[in-house]
Amino acid sequence: MLIAEKAVRDDEVNALFRGLEGLGGLVIAASGGSDSTALLLLAVQWVKRQKRPPQLLAVTVDHGLRPEAAAEAAAVKRLANRLGVRHRTLRWRGKKPDTGLQEAARLARYRLLGEAAARAGYAHVLTAHTLDDQAETVFFRLARGSGLGGLAGMAAVSFLPGSSGRKIWLVRPLLHIPKARLVATLRAAGVGYSEDPSNRDPQFTRVRLRALMPLLAREGLDARGLSRLAKRMRRAEAAIEFSVRAAHAALAPAAWPRRGPVVLDAAKFIDLPAEVGLRLLGRAIAHTGDEGPVELGKLEALHDALLTAVRLRRTLAGAVITLVGDRLSIERAPTRRALAHGARAPQHSHTPKGKSRFTK
């Protein structure tokens, strides 16, 4: 149950959208729920105060998963028209996956929002993620064993996932605003909103974790506390990223070859702090391999093996990692066809457990 909160004040609105002044246009992701409806309402209030107001385009994505979605999109369109905002409804077409439905829907939504922005000639998409969403994200990732980057939560500004070609910015202006304040804002304005029943469906992990949040809050770990943790993790993340860039510059050429090999000085690599070395290794594998980002647990296992190995040859995420002497190389793995015609399979060789391959 939402705790009674005050509506977002007029003097807060400018701060929410600071940095977006003077842009040609903004896409507002508007599902019809309380958060996105409040975002649309607040964006209109802000635009009216601008000397050179950006054009607003409200976009509703109908995932085709619920019969009520079409009526909800129509309600958003009516509200947008009343507010003087253009509106488009986009539909996620095609076969839906049997598993991972929420994640697939999220990626489809971002893709469609990015396409709408590109067609309109805009470079910014605004979503209504709140303080509560940030807390749930941190809690969800904590339960999944995420690393430091995952516990940093959602960034206020980032690139839109899945956008290709032209870069589209994803902006979350409400990330520090509790959901209850947005509901209070809509009530004060007399604006209605829809409720998505999937937000209460316990078959989804986020819904089950959300039910635990009041228990955590009673122990002092409320949404603000989890959001504060995310902020501190982002600060630590920035420091580590600085170190990773410095390590890259010290151990390898600034521009890695397209398909490799990426060659690192093994002795210097092993002397790196573990988190820095782990990230540098992961990026080299993602750069040369053909299977995308590496699963963290597998990357950690490889990194641990490198710390004690004299010789090592291992395949991971479409890349071959080879350690011989003081040379650590990462290159594209041969195709299955090449292996069938005589390419050598990965080999492994380690020093006795607990011993380092380098002495101080």
C-alpha positions as CSV (number, residue, x, y, z in Angstrom):
1,M,0.0,0.0,0.0
2,L,1.3,3.4,-0.9
3,I,2.2,5.8,1.9
4,A,0.5,9.2,1.5
5,E,2.9,11.7,-0.2
6,K,2.6,15.2,-1.4
7,A,2.3,16.0,-5.1
8,V,5.3,17.1,-7.1
9,R,5.6,20.9,-6.6
10,D,5.7,23.4,-9.4
11,D,9.2,24.5,-8.3
12,E,10.5,21.0,-8.6
13,V,9.4,20.5,-12.2
14,N,12.3,22.5,-13.8
15,A,14.9,20.4,-11.9
16,L,13.3,17.2,-13.2
17,F,13.9,18.1,-16.8
18,R,17.1,20.1,-16.4
19,G,19.5,19.6,-19.3
20,L,16.8,19.0,-21.9
21,E,16.1,22.6,-22.7
22,G,16.4,23.7,-26.3
23,L,16.1,20.2,-27.8
24,G,14.0,19.8,-30.9
25,G,11.8,17.1,-29.4
26,L,11.4,14.4,-26.8
27,V,9.6,11.0,-26.9
28,I,7.6,10.3,-23.7
29,A,7.1,6.6,-23.1
30,A,3.5,6.5,-21.9
31,S,1.9,3.2,-21.0
32,G,-1.1,4.7,-19.3
33,G,0.0,3.6,-15.8
34,S,0.4,6.1,-13.0
35,D,4.1,6.7,-13.4
36,S,4.2,7.3,-17.1
37,T,0.9,9.4,-17.0
38,A,2.5,11.6,-14.4
39,L,5.6,11.9,-16.5
40,L,3.5,13.1,-19.4
41,L,1.7,15.6,-17.3
42,L,4.9,17.0,-15.7
43,A,6.6,17.2,-19.1
44,V,3.7,19.3,-20.5
45,Q,3.9,21.6,-17.5
46,W,7.6,22.0,-18.0
47,V,7.4,22.6,-21.8
48,K,4.8,25.4,-21.3
49,R,7.5,27.3,-19.3
50,Q,10.2,27.1,-22.0
51,K,11.0,29.9,-24.4
52,R,11.9,27.4,-27.1
53,P,9.9,24.3,-26.0
54,P,10.8,20.9,-27.4
55,Q,8.1,19.1,-29.2
56,L,6.6,16.2,-27.3
57,L,5.6,12.8,-28.8
58,A,3.9,10.4,-26.5
59,V,4.4,6.8,-27.5
60,T,2.4,3.8,-26.2
61,V,3.6,0.3,-26.8
62,D,0.9,-2.3,-27.0
63,H,2.7,-5.6,-26.4
64,G,-0.3,-7.7,-27.6
65,L,-0.3,-9.6,-24.3
66,R,-3.5,-8.3,-22.7
67,P,-6.9,-7.6,-24.3
68,E,-7.2,-4.4,-22.2
69,A,-4.0,-2.9,-23.7
70,A,-5.8,-1.4,-26.8
71,A,-8.3,0.4,-24.6
72,E,-5.4,1.7,-22.4
73,A,-3.5,3.0,-25.4
74,A,-6.7,4.8,-26.6
75,A,-7.0,6.4,-23.1
76,V,-3.4,7.7,-23.3
77,K,-4.2,9.1,-26.8
78,R,-7.2,10.9,-25.5
79,L,-5.2,12.4,-22.6
80,A,-2.3,13.4,-24.9
81,N,-4.8,15.1,-27.3
82,R,-6.3,17.0,-24.3
83,L,-2.8,18.1,-23.3
84,G,-1.9,19.1,-26.9
85,V,0.7,16.3,-27.4
86,R,1.0,14.2,-30.4
87,H,0.5,10.4,-29.8
88,R,1.4,7.2,-31.5
89,T,0.6,3.6,-30.5
90,L,3.1,1.0,-31.6
91,R,2.6,-2.8,-31.5
92,W,5.0,-5.6,-30.7
93,R,4.2,-8.1,-33.4
94,G,5.4,-11.6,-34.0
95,K,5.7,-14.7,-31.9
96,K,6.1,-14.2,-28.1
97,P,8.7,-16.3,-26.2
98,D,7.5,-19.0,-23.8
99,T,10.1,-18.0,-21.2
100,G,11.7,-14.6,-20.3
101,L,8.6,-12.8,-21.4
102,Q,9.0,-9.7,-19.3
103,E,12.6,-9.2,-20.5
104,A,11.7,-9.8,-24.1
105,A,8.8,-7.3,-23.8
106,R,11.2,-4.7,-22.2
107,L,13.7,-5.0,-25.1
108,A,10.9,-4.9,-27.7
109,R,9.5,-1.7,-26.0
110,Y,12.9,0.0,-26.1
111,R,13.4,-1.0,-29.7
112,L,10.0,0.4,-30.7
113,L,10.6,3.6,-28.7
114,G,14.0,4.1,-30.3
115,E,12.5,3.6,-33.8
116,A,9.7,6.1,-33.0
117,A,12.4,8.7,-31.9
118,A,14.5,8.1,-35.0
119,R,11.5,8.5,-37.3
120,A,10.6,11.8,-35.6
121,G,14.2,13.0,-35.8
122,Y,14.6,13.1,-32.0
123,A,17.5,11.7,-29.9
124,H,15.9,11.4,-26.5
125,V,13.4,9.0,-25.0
126,L,12.0,9.7,-21.5
127,T,10.8,6.9,-19.3
128,A,9.0,7.1,-15.9
129,H,11.2,4.8,-13.8
130,T,10.8,5.9,-10.2
131,L,12.7,5.6,-6.9
132,D,10.7,2.5,-6.2
133,D,11.8,1.0,-9.5
134,Q,15.4,1.7,-8.8
135,A,15.1,0.0,-5.4
136,E,13.4,-3.1,-7.0
137,T,16.1,-3.2,-9.6
138,V,18.9,-3.2,-7.1
139,F,17.1,-5.9,-5.0
140,F,16.4,-8.0,-8.1
141,R,20.1,-7.9,-9.1
142,L,21.3,-8.5,-5.6
143,A,19.2,-11.7,-5.6
144,R,20.7,-12.7,-9.0
145,G,24.3,-12.2,-7.7
146,S,25.1,-9.3,-9.9
147,G,28.5,-7.6,-9.8
148,L,29.2,-4.0,-8.9
149,G,27.8,-2.6,-12.2
150,G,24.5,-4.4,-11.7
151,L,24.1,-3.1,-8.1
152,A,24.7,0.5,-9.5
153,G,21.1,0.2,-10.7
154,M,19.6,2.3,-13.5
155,A,21.4,5.4,-14.6
156,A,19.5,8.7,-14.9
157,V,20.9,9.0,-18.5
158,S,22.2,6.3,-20.7
159,F,22.0,5.0,-24.3
160,L,18.7,3.3,-25.2
161,P,19.2,-0.5,-25.3
162,G,18.9,-2.0,-28.7
163,S,19.0,1.3,-30.6
164,S,21.0,0.8,-33.8
165,G,22.4,3.4,-36.2
166,R,21.6,6.7,-34.7
167,K,22.3,6.9,-30.9
168,I,19.2,7.5,-28.9
169,W,19.5,8.7,-25.3
170,L,17.4,7.2,-22.5
171,V,16.5,9.7,-19.8
172,R,14.8,8.8,-16.5
173,P,13.8,12.2,-14.9
174,L,11.8,10.7,-12.1
175,L,14.4,8.3,-10.8
176,H,14.6,10.0,-7.3
177,I,10.8,10.5,-7.0
178,P,8.7,7.9,-5.1
179,K,5.8,6.4,-6.9
180,A,3.4,7.6,-4.2
181,R,4.3,11.3,-5.1
182,L,3.4,10.7,-8.7
183,V,0.0,9.1,-7.7
184,A,-0.6,12.2,-5.5
185,T,0.3,14.4,-8.4
186,L,-2.3,12.8,-10.6
187,R,-5.0,12.9,-7.9
188,A,-4.3,16.6,-7.4
189,A,-4.7,17.2,-11.2
190,G,-7.8,15.0,-11.5
191,V,-6.1,12.7,-14.0
192,G,-6.9,9.0,-14.1
193,Y,-4.6,6.1,-15.0
194,S,-4.7,2.4,-15.7
195,E,-3.4,-0.5,-13.6
196,D,-1.5,-3.4,-15.3
197,P,-2.6,-6.6,-13.6
198,S,0.8,-8.2,-14.5
199,N,2.3,-5.9,-11.8
200,R,0.5,-8.1,-9.2
201,D,1.1,-11.5,-10.9
202,P,3.4,-13.6,-8.6
203,Q,4.6,-15.7,-11.5
204,F,7.0,-12.9,-12.2
205,T,10.1,-12.6,-10.0
206,R,9.9,-8.8,-9.7
207,V,6.4,-9.1,-8.3
208,R,7.5,-11.6,-5.7
209,L,10.5,-9.5,-4.7
210,R,8.3,-6.4,-4.6
211,A,6.1,-8.1,-1.9
212,L,9.2,-8.4,0.3
213,M,10.0,-4.6,0.1
214,P,7.7,-3.6,3.0
215,L,9.5,-6.2,5.3
216,L,12.9,-4.8,4.3
217,A,11.6,-1.3,4.9
218,R,10.7,-2.2,8.5
219,E,14.3,-3.3,9.0
220,G,15.6,0.0,7.7
221,L,16.3,-1.1,4.1
222,D,13.7,1.0,2.3
223,A,13.6,2.3,-1.3
224,R,15.7,5.3,-0.4
225,G,18.3,3.1,1.3
226,L,18.5,0.8,-1.8
227,S,18.7,3.8,-4.1
228,R,21.4,5.3,-1.9
229,L,23.3,2.0,-2.3
230,A,23.0,2.2,-6.1
231,K,24.3,5.8,-6.0
232,R,27.4,4.7,-4.1
233,M,27.9,1.7,-6.3
234,R,27.8,4.0,-9.4
235,R,30.5,6.1,-7.7
236,A,32.7,3.1,-7.1
237,E,31.9,1.9,-10.7
238,A,33.2,5.2,-12.1
239,A,36.5,4.8,-10.2
240,I,36.9,1.2,-11.4
241,E,36.2,2.2,-15.0
242,F,38.8,4.9,-14.8
243,S,41.3,2.2,-13.6
244,V,40.2,-0.2,-16.4
245,R,40.9,2.5,-19.1
246,A,44.3,3.1,-17.5
247,A,45.1,-0.6,-17.5
248,H,44.1,-0.9,-21.1
249,A,46.4,1.9,-22.0
250,A,49.3,0.3,-20.1
251,L,48.9,-3.3,-21.3
252,A,47.7,-3.1,-24.9
253,P,47.4,-0.8,-27.9
254,A,44.7,1.8,-27.7
255,A,42.9,0.3,-30.7
256,W,42.4,-3.4,-30.6
257,P,42.4,-5.3,-33.9
258,R,38.9,-6.0,-35.2
259,R,39.1,-9.8,-34.8
260,G,42.3,-10.0,-32.7
261,P,44.4,-11.3,-31.4
262,V,44.4,-8.9,-28.5
263,V,47.7,-9.4,-26.8
264,L,48.4,-8.5,-23.1
265,D,51.5,-8.7,-21.0
266,A,50.6,-11.6,-18.7
267,A,52.8,-10.5,-15.8
268,K,51.3,-7.0,-15.8
269,F,47.8,-8.4,-16.2
270,I,48.1,-10.7,-13.2
271,D,49.3,-7.8,-11.1
272,L,46.2,-5.8,-11.8
273,P,43.5,-5.6,-9.0
274,A,41.1,-8.5,-9.6
275,E,38.1,-6.4,-10.6
276,V,40.1,-4.4,-13.1
277,G,41.7,-7.5,-14.6
278,L,38.4,-9.2,-14.8
279,R,36.8,-6.3,-16.7
280,L,39.7,-5.9,-19.1
281,L,39.6,-9.6,-19.9
282,G,35.9,-9.6,-20.4
283,R,36.1,-6.7,-22.8
284,A,38.8,-8.4,-24.8
285,I,36.7,-11.5,-25.1
286,A,33.6,-9.6,-26.0
287,H,35.6,-7.7,-28.6
288,T,37.2,-10.7,-30.3
289,G,34.5,-13.3,-29.7
290,D,31.2,-13.6,-31.5
291,E,28.8,-14.5,-28.7
292,G,28.4,-11.1,-27.0
293,P,29.1,-10.3,-23.3
294,V,30.6,-13.1,-21.1
295,E,28.6,-14.5,-18.2
296,L,30.2,-13.1,-15.0
297,G,30.6,-16.5,-13.3
298,K,32.4,-18.1,-16.3
299,L,34.6,-15.0,-16.6
300,E,35.5,-15.2,-12.9
301,A,36.5,-18.9,-13.3
302,L,38.7,-18.1,-16.2
303,H,40.3,-15.2,-14.4
304,D,41.0,-17.4,-11.4
305,A,42.6,-20.1,-13.7
306,L,44.9,-17.5,-15.3
307,L,46.3,-16.5,-11.9
308,T,47.7,-20.0,-11.3
309,A,48.3,-21.4,-14.8
310,V,51.7,-21.8,-16.6
311,R,50.1,-22.6,-19.9
312,L,46.4,-22.3,-20.7
313,R,44.2,-22.5,-23.7
314,R,40.5,-22.1,-23.3
315,T,37.4,-21.2,-25.3
316,L,34.8,-18.8,-23.9
317,A,32.1,-16.8,-25.6
318,G,33.4,-17.4,-29.1
319,A,37.0,-16.4,-28.2
320,V,40.1,-18.5,-27.6
321,I,42.2,-17.3,-24.6
322,T,45.8,-18.5,-24.7
323,L,48.5,-18.1,-22.0
324,V,52.1,-19.0,-22.9
325,G,54.9,-17.5,-20.9
326,D,54.4,-13.8,-20.5
327,R,52.0,-13.6,-23.5
328,L,48.2,-13.6,-22.9
329,S,46.3,-13.5,-26.2
330,I,42.6,-13.4,-26.9
331,E,41.3,-14.1,-30.5
332,R,38.3,-15.3,-32.4
333,A,37.6,-19.0,-31.9
334,P,37.8,-21.2,-35.0
335,T,34.5,-22.3,-36.5
336,R,33.3,-25.8,-36.0
337,R,34.1,-26.4,-39.7
338,A,37.7,-25.3,-39.1
339,L,38.0,-27.6,-36.1
340,A,36.7,-30.5,-38.2
341,H,39.6,-29.9,-40.6
342,G,42.3,-30.1,-38.1
343,A,42.4,-27.0,-35.9
344,R,43.7,-27.7,-32.4
345,A,41.2,-28.1,-29.6
346,P,41.6,-26.1,-26.4
347,Q,44.1,-27.4,-24.0
348,H,44.6,-26.8,-20.3
349,S,47.7,-26.8,-18.1
350,H,48.0,-25.5,-14.6
351,T,50.6,-25.2,-11.9
352,P,49.9,-27.0,-8.6
353,K,46.9,-25.6,-6.7
354,G,47.7,-22.5,-4.6
355,K,51.0,-21.5,-6.4
356,S,51.4,-18.4,-8.4
357,R,53.0,-18.5,-11.8
358,F,54.9,-15.3,-10.9
359,T,57.1,-14.7,-7.9
360,K,57.7,-11.3,-6.4
